[in-house]
Amino acid sequence: MSNRLVFLKWTVIWIGFGAATNLFPGPLTLANLEYSNPSLKNLRSEIKENLRISKSGTKQEILIPLKYYEYKVQKEDNFFKIMARTGMDLETLSSVNELSSPHDLSQGMVLEIPNMRGTFHPEETDSSEKTKLILAEKYQIDANKLQYDSERGKWFLPGISMGKSEKSFFYGFGFQFPLTAAIISSNFGKRLDPFTKKETFHGGLDMAAKQGSDVFSSMDGEVSFVGTQGGYGNLIIIKHILGYETRYGHLLNFVVKRGQRVKKGEKIGEVGQTGRATGPHLHFEIRRNSKRERPIFRSH
């Protein structure tokens, strides 16, 4: 079947059921990134065509509906190689896979690569016509080109690029190291639990520091929690823009209150060893939309 017939077939389905319905086929497999790979050729072709249509002011043209290719990251891969070979851009690849930085890739990770460039609206919303029109106006995009992914509960915005703030976070400029002097005693990722001696996933950084050392907000935001919470002991949670939050655990004490606005570098508490801790240290986490992300600090 020619690409033109495939396009017409998808167009009929899309018009018949409406853009607010998630009709995406199951993910296709992208076995390798060789330019001779027919699947890669088709992906790059659809990305190119969708990019042209998304930038076009012609309302009669309809996008090839959003679908995904799955690619397993190989040892020799890096973020920018995958981006270049697939015809993707930074915004799309990071948004679809919720990557916090280029360093988030690891061998064996399965990436979803869509057949169009763009980003997801950062918040979950309904698929209603009203919401679609609101987002179309907000992003100055033709409403008929917005596509809803029901599995994610989010609208995909074809042709929309990442803002300066989001790029800043992605390249490691968003967050500041929360202590003036510390030693990283436990990294993000798999580790041997200090209590059980079993391999577990550690969702943040442990920063060993002197008891009572000042702890600073890593980014401007609003304090959403101050109190004691399980193994975290004394904990502060700060909400930031773009769905980000930071967590500061095992604190000795607090100097902020819930609902307080804080600036990057403002003191919020002091290092302690409350909760599940073997000595004085700060447990620091970055989350985005409730998902833990690897902390990256460009300045540290």
N, C-alpha and C positions, 0 to 999 in steps of 0.2 A: 504493500500500500504506500502510495507516495506521501511525502510530508504534507502536501496540500490537502489530500483527502483526510489524513489524520487530523489536520487542523480543523477542517470543516466538520468532521465527526464530533470533535470536542466542542466546537462552537454550537452545534445543534443541542447537545446535551446541556451546555451551559445556559443557553437561552431558555430551554424548556423548563429547567428546574429553578433557575435564579441564582444570583451570585452569593446569596446568604446561606446556601446549602453546601455542606462539605462533601464534594463528590470525588475527592482525590482517590486515585487508585492506590493500592498498597505500594510502599516504597520500592523502587527499582534498584537493582544492585549495580554498583559501579566497581567492577573487579580490579581495575588499575587505572592509572592516569596517563597511559600511553595515548598519544594523539591518534593512533590508528584504531583505537577502541571504538567500535560503532556506537556504544552507549554514550561515551564521552562526546563523540561528534554530535549526537542528537541533543545531548544536554546543552552543549555550547551553542548549537543552532537555535534552540528554543529560548535560551537566555538572550541571545542577540535579537531575536524577533520580538520578544516581550519587552526588551529595553526600548526598541524602536517604537513600539505601540504605546508604552507607558509615557514616553516623551512626546508623543504625537498629540496634537490638539484635535484630531479627528475622532469624534464620538462614535462613528459607525464601526470603527475597528475594535474588535474584542480580543482580549488577551488569551493566549493559550492557557487554560486553567492550571492553577498551581498544583504541582506534584513534586515529589521528592525522590532523590537518588541517595542510596546509602553507600558510604565509602568507609572501609576500615583503614585507619591510619597505619602506615608502614614505618619501619625503623628509620628509613632515609627521608621521611616527609617532614615538612615544617609548615606552619600556617601559611606563609606567603607562597610556597610552592603549590600547595593545594588551591589557593585562591587564584593563582595565575593559570594553572592547568585547566581548571573548571570554568574559567571565565567569570568567576564570582568577584565580589569586592568585599572589603573589610566589613562594611556595615551588615551585609546580608549574612555572611558566614558566621559572624559573631552573634547576631541577633537570633537567627534560627536555632543555633546550638547553645545559646546562653553562655558564651565564652566570656570570661572576664578579662583575658589578656591572651596574646599570642602564645604564652607559655603553658596554657591550659591543655594543649594537645599532648597526647601520650600514645605510644605504640599500642595498637589493639582497640583504641577508641573508635566508635562508629559515629561518623558525622552524617547529618542529613543535609543534602545540598539541593536547594530548590531550583526550578527551571526559570526563575526570574530574579532580578535584583530588587532589593527593597528591604524594609525592616518591618517588624511587628510593632503595632502600638503596644507600649510597655505594660498596659494594664488589661486584665481580663474584662471583657464586656459581653453583652448579649449580641445576637446576630440580627437584631431588628433593623428595619429600614430607617428608623429614627436615629439610631446610633450611627449607622453608616453615613447618613447625611451630615451629622454633627462632625464626624471625623473627616469627611471629605472637605468640609468647610475649614476645619482647623488646619489641615495639611495642604490645602489648596490643590486638591487632586480630584479628577472626575470620579464621581461616586460609583459609576459603573465599572471602574477598574479596581475598586477595593475587593478583596477576596477574604472570606472568613474561614478560619481553620477551627473547626468545632472541637478537635482533640485538645488544642491549646486554649481554646476559648478566647482567641484574639483575632483581630483584623490584620491582614497583611497589607502593607502600603507599598505598592509597586513604584519603583523609581525614587523613593524617599531615602535620603542619606542620613547618616548618623549626625547628630548635632555635636557642637564643639565640646560640650560637657561630657557626653558619652565617650567621645574619642579620647578625652583626657583620662577618663577612668580606664579605658582599654589599654592605653599605653603606659599606665602606671603613675600618671601625674595626679590622680584624683585624691589618693589617700596619703596621709603623713604618718610616719612612724610614731606610735603613741607614747614612747619613752625617750628620754634623752640619752640614757646609757643602759644597755641590756645585752644579754647573750641569748641567741636563739637556742633554746634547750630541746625543743621538739618542733619539727616542721609539719606542714600541711601534708596529709596523705596517710599511707599505711605506716604503722609503727607497732612496737611491742608495748602493750599497756603496762604502765609502771606498777600497777596493782595486781593484775591477773597474769602478767607475762605472756599474754596471748596477742596475736596480731589483730589489730583493730584499725578502724579509720579515724584519723584525727582531723577534725574539721576546722582547725585554726592553727595559730602559731602560739607556742609557749615561749615567753620571754623572761628569762631569769634575771632578777634585779634585786637590789637591796630593799628589805622591808621598809615601807613608808615612802618609797620613791614616787614622785609625782607621775600621774597618768593623765595624758592629754587626749582630747577629742581628735580623732584622725581626719575629720571633715566637718564642715558646717552641717548642722542638723538640729533635730528636736529630740530631747530625751523622752523615750516612750516607756522605759521601765527602770526603776531603781528599787532594789530589794534583794532578797535571797532566793535562789532558784537551784535546787538539786545540787549536782556536782559542780556547778559553776560557783557555788558559794555566793558571796556578795557580787551582784551583777548589775551593770549598767548597759542598756540598749539604746542606741541613738539611731533614729530614722533619718535618711538622707534622700536626695532626689533620685529619680529614675529607678525606684524600687529597691535601692540599696539600704542596708542597715549594718552597723558595727556593734560588736559585743565585747565587753571588757569584764572578764571574770576573775574570781579569787581575790577581790579587792579587800583591803583593810577597812576602808571607809569611803564615804561619798561626800562630794561638795556640790552636787547638783540635785535638782528635784525633777520629778516627772512633769513633762509639759514645758520645761525650760528650753529656750533656744540657746545653742552654743556655737561658738566659732571654732574653726580648725586651729589647733594648738592651745585651746583653752583647757585649764586644769579641770578634771571631773572627779578625780579620786586619787587613791594611793595604793601601791602594790601591797598585797597581803598574801595569805595562804589559806583563805577560807574555802570551805567546800572540799572537793576531792583533789587535794594537792599534797605533794611530797615536800614542798619547800616554797619560799616566797617567789612568786612569779605572776606575770600577767598572762591570762589566756585571752588572745585576741582573735576575733572572727570577723569576716566580711561575708554578708549574705546578700543575694539579689533575688527578690521574689521568693524568699524562704529557702533558696538553694545556696549552700555554702560554696564560696569561691576562694581560690588561692590568693592570699594577700600578696600584692606586688607594690613595692615602694621604689620609685625611680630615684629618689633622693637619698636612700639609705643603702 
